[in-house]
Every structure is written in structure tokens, then in C-alpha cells.
């Protein structure tokens, strides 16, 4: 969906397809009919944006085959779907039975991560609507925090320089701008905006910037206004925002039985107590655990926020809640001013399939309805900030 900010800029709103990923092109096209088209119809929108996730093998194949890229673009166009952003964080097998720490491999110290991201950029150039101002790709914030040392940091710096060079060359060849956003995440080398300002200060901001995931921001117990001011002061552009909410327990002892319902084997659910807000090291075991079951066993003190993306439009059963107030505060900071703070918004709730049974969709139809409800919520929040529907041809440049 396209919305127009008061500054005249078009803001693209999409949902991320990593919630129902496929590992081959035929599967991806099949899911357009199973999910995306029904979602677009529920929202009564002429065009629906997708934050497309492509596994590394699919990205490699598409990058090498212009005809296949044209076919995928035609499949999207024919269904009223458009792509301005890709999710390049998971490399492959994102909905495998067990993902956990594997989602951080390969990291930015490797050639594989660079090649994957540049393949995605080559694909995105041909998927971008002709009137879109630019494309974006989100990626992991360098690596998981351990192991990490000066040698690995230097290697990552070299890969990021090669990435910027590759994106600049792609622009020279095609005229299209593709930017990559590093996504601070609990437990990684870059977990907070403070660490982003410190560890990404030398990137080439013509092509690289930040992907701000609002659930991750909440888990770091950061205030959106201060976080965005910190990124601005560091000169780091927000190239993409992932509209998401985390699980919150203000009294984890009282909520322990409810929290156990969210322990599951597929994804990592880093847990942060409120004390990490002012900590130099957010992942300090004194106020942090790398998964929810560990947090329950350790009994972290104080209120918790859990890296468990919950549907943005619906609160968990009490006494649990979500960090949706942080989400709304961040949207106000980004869009309730004279200039839009970003133009790519992607609703990213990839956890529908592992929610507690009573809250989990029982069919494809229910999953599509849930995603549509999330997008309707996001559209309404942006509408309350003055953003109005925009026609496909109305694009700010």
C-alpha cells in the first residue's frame, strides 16, 4: 500500500513474507495466491506491498537469470502486488523446525553474506516498480556477539566497503538506488542504537544505513525519540522500519505460567529486563538472557521484554501485554513532523506459526486474515498521523 506524507513523499507499507516462506520460485508464486492476493482484497487496496524474503539459492538463481526476474515481476504485477523492499536477514530455511542461532549465519565476516546481499540487490532492481524512488534490503547487524574480536570486526568492515562499492556499481549500471539497512537485534554485535552509532559510524551512508525494527527497539528498552535522535546525530539514515511489537511482562513472576506458553523450539526469544536500558552492555547476564526458557530459569529481576514478535493489532492475554505503545511512539516520531523519517515500512510478524495454540491460525485463510488485520492497524495508525492513501503513480522523488 502507498500512503502520502504531508511533505509529498510516498510511504510504502508492506508485510514481510518470511511468515510463510518458500524455498523455491514456484513455491513463492504459489504463496502469492494463497496469502497476498486475499490480503489485498481484505484491505480493499488496488496495490499491496510485499517485503519479499528470498532464500540464498533462490536469490542466486534469480540474479543469474534476467528472464526469471521478468517472470516474477509479471507474476507480481498481474496480482496487484509490488516490492520495494526485501528481507535479507535469514539466509535460508527460516521456518525450519529449529532455527535459533542459525539465523545469524553466515554473518558479515563472510563472502557468502556479501554475495547473497548483492544478489538480492540485483533482483530488487528488476522488481522495483518503475515509479519507485528506491529499494531497500534489511540485513543482520554484522553478527551474533560471540565470537567477536578486532580481526572479525576488520573483516566485516571490508565486506561492508565491498557492499557499498557493489551497490554504487549497480546504480551506475541501472540508475536504480538500492540501500541496505543493518537491523539492531538483541544479542548481536549491534543490539542498540548506541552500539549502532559506535560500530557503524564509518559506513558509506549513500548506500548503507539502519533498519529499525520496533520490537527490537522495545526489547532494548530504548525510547524512540532518543534513539532516533542518536541515529540522526551519528549521521545514520533509517532506510527501513519493521513495524513489529514484542512480548512484555511487567511482573514476570506473576506471569510465569503465561510466559511458559511462549517457549517454543524454533526461534530465539532473547529476553531483556528493564535494567538493560542504561547498561553499557545490553546482553549482560545480570539483566539479559538469550532465550525465554533461560530467563524463566534464571529469574531475571524486574519487568521483561521478550524478542517474540506478537501480532501488532492484538494484545496477548493478560497479565502479558505487547510493546505496541513503543510502536506507536516510534511512528509518531517518524511521521508526525514536516518531513517523513522513512519511506519503507514492513510489518514483520514471522511468529504466527509458533504462537500459543489458542492464538495460532488454524488455516491459511486465518493466517491471511491475521496479516490483513495487522496491515489495517498499521494503516490506521499512519492515517491518524495524517498520511493519506496515494495512487501508484504518485511517487515522491
C-alpha positions in Angstrom: 0.0 0.0 0.0 1.1 3.5 -0.7 0.5 6.5 1.6 1.4 10.1 1.1 3.1 12.1 3.8 2.4 15.8 4.1 5.9 16.5 2.7 4.7 14.9 -0.6 6.8 11.8 -0.1 5.2 8.4 -0.8 5.5 6.0 2.1 5.3 2.3 1.2 3.6 -0.1 3.6 4.1 -3.9 3.2 4.2 -7.1 5.1 7.1 -9.5 5.2 6.7 -12.9 3.5 9.1 -14.6 5.9 5.9 -15.5 7.8 5.1 -18.1 5.1 8.4 -18.6 3.3 9.1 -20.8 0.4 12.4 -22.2 -0.7 11.9 -22.2 -4.4 10.4 -19.8 -7.0 7.3 -22.0 -7.7 6.5 -22.0 -4.0 6.9 -18.3 -3.8 4.5 -17.7 -6.6 2.0 -20.2 -5.1 2.0 -18.2 -1.9 1.1 -15.1 -3.7 -2.3 -16.7 -4.4 -2.6 -18.4 -1.0 -1.9 -15.3 1.1 -1.0 -12.0 -0.6 -4.0 -11.7 -3.0 -6.6 -12.5 -0.3 -4.9 -9.9 2.0 -5.0 -7.3 -0.7 -8.7 -8.0 -1.2 -9.5 -7.8 2.5 -7.8 -4.5 2.7 -9.6 -3.3 -0.5 -6.4 -1.9 -1.9 -5.5 -1.7 -5.5 -1.9 -2.5 -4.7 -0.4 -4.4 -1.8 3.3 -4.2 -0.9 5.3 -7.2 -0.1 8.6 -7.3 1.9 9.7 -10.3 0.0 12.0 -12.9 1.6 14.1 -14.9 -0.9 16.4 -17.7 0.3 20.0 -17.6 -0.8 19.6 -20.3 -3.5 16.6 -18.5 -5.0 18.3 -15.2 -4.9 21.4 -16.7 -6.7 19.2 -18.3 -9.4 17.2 -15.1 -10.0 20.3 -12.9 -10.0 21.7 -15.0 -12.8 18.5 -15.2 -14.9 17.0 -12.0 -16.2 14.1 -13.8 -17.8 13.2 -15.4 -14.5 13.2 -12.0 -12.9 10.9 -10.7 -15.6 8.6 -13.6 -15.0 8.5 -13.0 -11.2 7.8 -9.3 -11.8 4.9 -10.2 -14.2 3.5 -12.6 -11.6 3.5 -9.7 -9.0 2.1 -7.1 -11.4 -0.7 -9.4 -12.5 -1.9 -9.8 -8.9 -1.7 -6.2 -7.9 1.4 -6.7 -5.8 4.6 -4.7 -5.6 8.0 -5.0 -4.0 10.2 -2.1 -2.9 12.0 -3.9 0.0 13.5 -7.3 0.6 14.3 -9.1 3.9 17.9 -10.2 3.6 18.4 -11.3 7.2 17.7 -15.0 7.2 19.9 -16.8 4.7 17.8 -19.9 4.2 15.4 -22.4 5.9 13.8 -19.7 8.0 10.8 -21.8 9.1 12.9 -25.0 9.7 11.8 -26.9 12.9 14.8 -25.4 14.7 16.3 -22.0 13.7 17.6 -20.3 16.9 21.2 -19.1 16.4 21.4 -20.4 12.8 19.6 -17.3 11.6 22.8 -15.3 12.2 24.9 -17.5 9.8 26.6 -16.7 7.6 27.5 -13.3 9.1 29.1 -10.2 7.7 32.6 -11.6 8.1 31.9 -13.9 5.2 31.9 -13.7 1.4 28.6 -15.7 1.4 26.7 -12.9 3.2 28.1 -10.3 0.8 27.3 -12.3 -2.3 23.7 -13.0 -1.0 23.0 -9.4 -0.3 24.3 -8.2 -3.7 22.3 -11.0 -5.4 19.2 -9.6 -3.6 20.1 -6.1 -4.8 20.3 -7.3 -8.4 16.9 -9.0 -8.1 15.3 -6.0 -6.5 16.4 -3.7 -9.3 14.1 -5.6 -11.6 11.2 -6.0 -9.2 11.0 -2.3 -8.2 8.0 -0.5 -9.7 9.1 1.8 -12.4 8.0 4.9 -10.5 9.5 3.8 -7.1 12.2 6.2 -5.8 14.4 3.5 -4.4 14.7 0.0 -2.9 15.8 -1.3 0.4 17.2 -4.6 1.9 17.3 -5.3 5.6 20.2 -7.4 7.0 21.7 -8.7 10.2 23.7 -6.3 12.4 27.1 -7.7 11.5 27.0 -10.9 13.6 26.0 -12.6 16.8 28.1 -11.0 19.6 30.2 -14.1 20.4 32.7 -14.7 19.0 33.6 -11.2 18.0 37.1 -9.5 18.1 39.2 -6.9 16.3 40.0 -9.3 13.4 36.4 -10.2 12.8 35.4 -6.5 13.0 38.0 -5.6 10.5 36.8 -8.3 8.1 33.3 -7.1 8.5 34.4 -3.5 7.7 36.0 -4.8 4.4 32.8 -6.6 3.5 30.7 -3.5 4.1 33.0 -1.4 2.0 32.7 -4.1 -0.8 28.9 -3.9 -0.4 28.8 -0.2 -0.8 31.0 -0.4 -3.9 28.7 -3.1 -5.3 25.6 -1.0 -4.7 27.2 2.0 -6.3 28.2 0.0 -9.4 24.6 -1.4 -9.6 23.4 2.2 -9.6 25.8 3.2 -12.3 24.6 0.3 -14.5 20.9 0.6 -13.9 20.1 4.0 -12.5 18.3 2.4 -9.5 19.1 3.2 -5.9 19.2 0.2 -3.6 20.1 0.8 0.1 20.9 -1.8 2.8 19.8 -1.4 6.4 21.5 -3.1 9.3 18.9 -4.2 11.9 20.0 -3.9 15.5 18.8 -7.0 17.3 19.1 -8.4 20.9 22.2 -10.5 21.4 24.0 -9.3 18.2 27.1 -7.2 17.8 24.8 -4.2 17.3 21.9 -4.5 19.7 21.0 -0.9 20.4 21.2 2.5 18.7 24.1 3.4 20.9 26.0 0.4 19.5 24.9 1.3 16.0 26.3 4.8 16.4 29.6 3.4 17.7 30.1 0.4 15.4 28.5 1.6 12.1 29.9 5.1 12.1 32.2 4.5 9.2 29.7 3.0 6.7 29.0 4.7 3.4 25.6 6.3 4.1 24.9 6.9 0.4 24.1 3.1 0.2 24.0 1.8 3.8 22.0 2.7 6.9 19.7 1.3 9.6 16.7 -0.9 9.5 14.8 0.0 12.7 12.8 -3.0 14.0 10.4 -1.6 16.5 10.1 -4.8 18.6 13.9 -4.9 18.8 13.9 -1.2 19.9 11.5 -2.0 22.6 13.5 -5.0 23.8 16.5 -2.7 24.3 14.2 -0.6 26.4 15.0 2.4 24.2 12.8 5.5 24.0 12.0 6.1 20.3 12.7 9.8 20.4 16.1 9.4 22.0 17.0 6.5 19.7 16.1 8.4 16.5 18.0 11.5 17.8 21.0 9.3 18.4 21.0 7.8 14.9 20.5 11.3 13.4 23.4 12.7 15.4 25.6 9.8 14.1 24.5 10.6 10.5 22.9 7.1 10.1 19.8 7.2 7.9 16.9 4.9 8.7 16.4 3.2 5.3 13.6 0.9 6.5 11.3 0.4 9.5 10.0 -3.0 10.6 6.6 -2.5 12.2 6.6 -5.0 15.0 5.7 -5.5 18.6 7.4 -7.6 21.3 6.0 -9.5 24.2 6.1 -7.7 27.6 5.7 -8.9 31.2 5.6 -6.1 33.8 5.5 -8.8 36.6 7.3 -11.9 35.2 6.8 -13.8 38.4 3.0 -13.4 38.3 3.0 -14.0 34.6 5.3 -17.1 34.6 2.7 -19.6 33.6 1.6 -17.4 30.7 5.2 -16.9 29.6 5.9 -20.6 29.5 3.2 -20.8 26.8 5.5 -18.8 24.6 8.5 -21.1 25.0 9.0 -22.9 21.7 11.8 -24.7 19.8 12.1 -22.7 16.5 13.1 -19.2 17.2 15.4 -17.5 19.7 13.5 -15.3 22.1 16.1 -13.0 23.8 14.7 -11.6 27.0 15.8 -8.2 28.5 14.9 -6.8 31.9 14.3 -3.1 32.2 17.8 -2.6 33.8 19.4 -3.1 30.4 18.0 0.4 29.3 21.0 2.2 30.8 23.6 -0.6 30.5 26.8 -0.3 28.6 26.4 -4.0 27.7 22.7 -4.8 27.0 23.4 -8.6 26.9 24.9 -8.7 30.4 23.5 -11.8 32.1 22.6 -9.6 35.1 19.7 -8.3 33.1 19.6 -10.4 30.0 19.0 -14.0 28.8 19.4 -15.4 25.3 16.1 -17.3 25.3 12.9 -17.2 27.2 13.3 -20.5 28.9 16.7 -19.4 30.3 15.1 -16.1 31.5 12.4 -18.1 33.4 15.1 -20.4 34.9 17.3 -17.5 35.9 14.6 -15.3 37.2 15.8 -12.0 35.8 14.8 -9.1 38.1 12.2 -6.5 37.1 9.9 -6.2 34.1 10.8 -8.1 30.9 10.5 -7.5 27.2 10.9 -10.6 25.1 12.1 -10.8 21.5 8.9 -12.6 20.4 7.1 -10.8 17.6 3.4 -10.8 18.5 0.7 -9.6 16.2 0.8 -5.8 16.2 -3.0 -5.3 16.3 -3.9 -7.6 19.2 -2.7 -7.7 22.8 -1.6 -11.0 24.4 -3.8 -12.4 27.1 -3.2 -10.6 30.4 -1.2 -10.3 32.5 1.0 -10.2 29.5 1.0 -7.2 27.1 2.8 -6.1 24.0 5.1 -3.2 23.3 2.6 -1.6 20.9 2.9 1.8 22.8 6.6 1.8 21.7 5.5 1.1 18.2 3.0 4.0 18.2 5.6 6.3 19.8 8.1 5.5 17.1 5.6 6.1 14.3 4.8 9.5 15.8 8.5 10.4 15.9 9.0 9.3 12.3 5.9 10.7 10.7 4.2 13.4 12.8 6.5 16.1 11.6 7.1 18.2 8.5 9.4 15.5 6.9 8.8 11.7 6.9 11.6 9.9 8.7 11.5 6.9 6.4 9.6 5.7 3.3 9.7 1.9 3.7 7.6 0.3 6.4 7.3 -3.5 6.6 5.1 -5.3 9.1 7.2 -8.3 10.2 5.4 -10.8 12.4 7.1 -14.1 11.4 5.9 -15.9 14.5 2.3 -16.6 13.7 3.0 -20.3 13.3 4.6 -20.7 16.8 2.2 -18.7 18.9 0.5 -20.4 21.8 -2.1 -22.9 20.3 -5.1 -20.8 21.3 -3.8 -17.8 19.4 -2.3 -19.6 16.4 -4.1 -19.5 13.0 -5.7 -22.9 12.1 -5.7 -22.4 8.4 -4.2 -20.4 5.5 -7.3 -18.3 5.5 -7.0 -17.4 9.2 -3.3 -16.5 8.7 -4.1 -14.2 5.8 -6.9 -12.6 7.8 -4.5 -12.0 10.7 -1.9 -10.4 8.4 -4.6 -8.2 6.9 -5.7 -7.1 10.3 -2.1 -6.1 11.2 -1.8 -4.1 8.0 -5.1 -2.4 8.6 -3.9 -1.5 12.1 -0.7 0.0 10.7 -2.5 1.9 8.0 -4.9 3.3 10.6 -2.1 4.4 12.9 -0.4 6.1 9.9 -3.7 7.7 8.9 -4.1 9.2 12.3 -0.7 10.9 11.8 -2.1 12.5 8.6 -0.8 10.0 6.0 -3.4 9.6 3.2 -3.8 6.9 0.6 -1.7 7.5 -2.5 -2.2 6.3 -6.1 0.6 4.1 -7.6 1.7 6.9 -9.9 2.1 9.4 -7.0 5.7 8.9 -6.0 7.9 11.5 -4.4 11.3 11.9 -6.0 
